Amino acid sequence: MEIRQTPSPEVTGAISTGMPSWMVPPGIIPRADILDTGEQIVYLVDLAGVDPDKLVLEVSPTEIAINGPLSENFPRGTLLYAERPRGAYTRLLSLPPQADPERVSADLTNGVLVIRFAKKGRPEA
């Protein structure tokens, strides 16, 4: 997983492409929860089927962008029925003002991305 710091609050689903967001094909929008634990701001994002090595997070002072392609490791054959999403997860989430964008960590386990931001003015936990 790669975490990039970016000075621009213009982080979009067009992660690092330089394209305006309206020109970017839509992605799969993952479900997310945001928690304030008192010590940290914690994001929980459902990313089932994403390879952690291909997951990219871009953090600006006001937003975090998440981009992760779904694995396409499945048997070849004629598709008879399709419900599962294909493509890539893409999500742009705002950072609350108390989150420190410079002190961030992330872990993807069992299809759930956990992103932890230290709170401004608090020592690292």
VMD Tcl script that draws the C-alpha trace (Angstrom):
set ca {
  {0.00 0.00 0.00}
  {1.24 3.44 -0.86}
  {0.37 6.58 1.11}
  {1.18 9.83 -0.70}
  {1.14 13.31 0.81}
  {-0.13 15.98 -1.57}
  {-0.29 19.73 -0.91}
  {-3.35 20.18 -3.09}
  {-6.85 19.83 -1.68}
  {-7.90 18.95 -5.25}
  {-7.45 15.23 -4.67}
  {-9.99 13.43 -6.86}
  {-10.86 10.01 -8.19}
  {-8.42 10.85 -10.99}
  {-5.61 9.97 -8.65}
  {-2.44 11.59 -10.00}
  {-3.73 11.78 -13.57}
  {-4.11 15.55 -13.67}
  {-7.56 15.11 -15.20}
  {-10.57 16.98 -13.80}
  {-12.87 14.72 -11.80}
  {-15.74 15.08 -14.31}
  {-13.54 13.42 -16.97}
  {-12.73 10.37 -14.87}
  {-14.81 7.23 -15.41}
  {-16.85 6.40 -12.32}
  {-15.46 3.82 -9.95}
  {-16.99 1.64 -7.31}
  {-17.75 3.75 -4.24}
  {-16.87 1.74 -1.12}
  {-18.81 2.09 2.12}
  {-17.00 3.95 4.90}
  {-17.34 4.77 8.59}
  {-15.39 7.54 10.34}
  {-14.77 7.33 14.09}
  {-13.30 9.70 16.68}
  {-11.69 7.52 19.35}
  {-10.57 10.47 21.44}
  {-6.94 9.81 20.49}
  {-7.32 9.31 16.74}
  {-9.61 9.78 13.77}
  {-10.19 6.32 12.28}
  {-11.65 5.49 8.86}
  {-13.03 2.01 8.15}
  {-13.50 1.38 4.43}
  {-14.79 -1.83 2.79}
  {-12.38 -2.83 0.00}
  {-13.03 -6.53 -0.57}
  {-10.94 -7.96 -3.40}
  {-8.25 -5.25 -3.50}
  {-4.58 -6.26 -3.55}
  {-2.86 -4.22 -0.78}
  {0.18 -3.75 -3.03}
  {-1.96 -1.91 -5.60}
  {-3.86 0.28 -3.14}
  {-3.02 4.00 -3.26}
  {-4.04 6.60 -0.67}
  {-3.49 10.30 -1.32}
  {-3.70 12.61 1.66}
  {-4.04 16.38 1.43}
  {-4.61 18.80 4.31}
  {-8.39 18.50 3.84}
  {-9.12 15.21 2.05}
  {-8.09 11.62 1.54}
  {-8.49 9.83 -1.79}
  {-8.63 6.03 -1.97}
  {-7.99 4.13 -5.20}
  {-7.68 0.36 -5.44}
  {-8.30 -1.87 -8.44}
  {-10.23 -5.07 -7.88}
  {-8.35 -8.27 -8.44}
  {-9.27 -9.93 -11.70}
  {-7.94 -13.30 -10.64}
  {-10.86 -15.53 -11.54}
  {-11.37 -18.44 -13.97}
  {-11.71 -17.75 -17.67}
  {-15.01 -18.61 -19.28}
  {-18.27 -17.27 -20.60}
  {-19.96 -15.05 -18.04}
  {-23.50 -16.34 -17.51}
  {-24.51 -14.02 -14.68}
  {-22.79 -11.03 -13.07}
  {-23.43 -9.25 -9.78}
  {-19.93 -8.68 -8.49}
  {-18.42 -5.29 -9.23}
  {-15.54 -4.89 -11.65}
  {-13.08 -2.06 -12.04}
  {-11.64 -0.08 -9.15}
  {-12.76 1.31 -5.84}
  {-12.54 5.10 -5.77}
  {-13.53 7.30 -2.85}
  {-12.84 10.87 -1.77}
  {-13.43 11.62 1.90}
  {-13.04 14.86 3.84}
  {-10.69 15.06 6.79}
  {-12.09 16.62 9.94}
  {-10.07 19.67 11.06}
  {-8.67 17.85 14.10}
  {-7.03 15.11 11.94}
  {-3.29 15.55 11.34}
  {-2.66 14.67 7.66}
  {1.08 14.30 8.33}
  {0.59 11.52 10.89}
  {-1.32 8.78 9.10}
  {-1.07 5.00 8.97}
  {-3.14 2.41 7.13}
  {-3.69 -1.33 7.07}
  {-5.82 -3.51 4.79}
  {-6.90 -6.76 6.45}
  {-9.73 -9.11 5.45}
  {-11.10 -6.58 2.96}
  {-11.34 -3.69 5.44}
  {-9.04 -0.69 5.11}
  {-8.30 0.96 8.47}
  {-6.80 4.45 8.18}
  {-5.65 6.12 11.39}
  {-4.91 9.83 11.75}
  {-3.36 11.23 14.91}
  {-5.21 14.24 16.23}
  {-3.54 17.63 15.98}
  {-1.92 18.71 19.21}
  {-1.80 15.16 20.63}
  {1.27 12.95 20.95}
  {1.41 9.78 18.85}
  {-0.37 6.85 20.50}
}
mol new
graphics top color blue
foreach p $ca { graphics top sphere $p radius 0.5 }
foreach p [lrange $ca 0 end-1] q [lrange $ca 1 end] { graphics top cylinder $p $q radius 0.2 }
display resetview
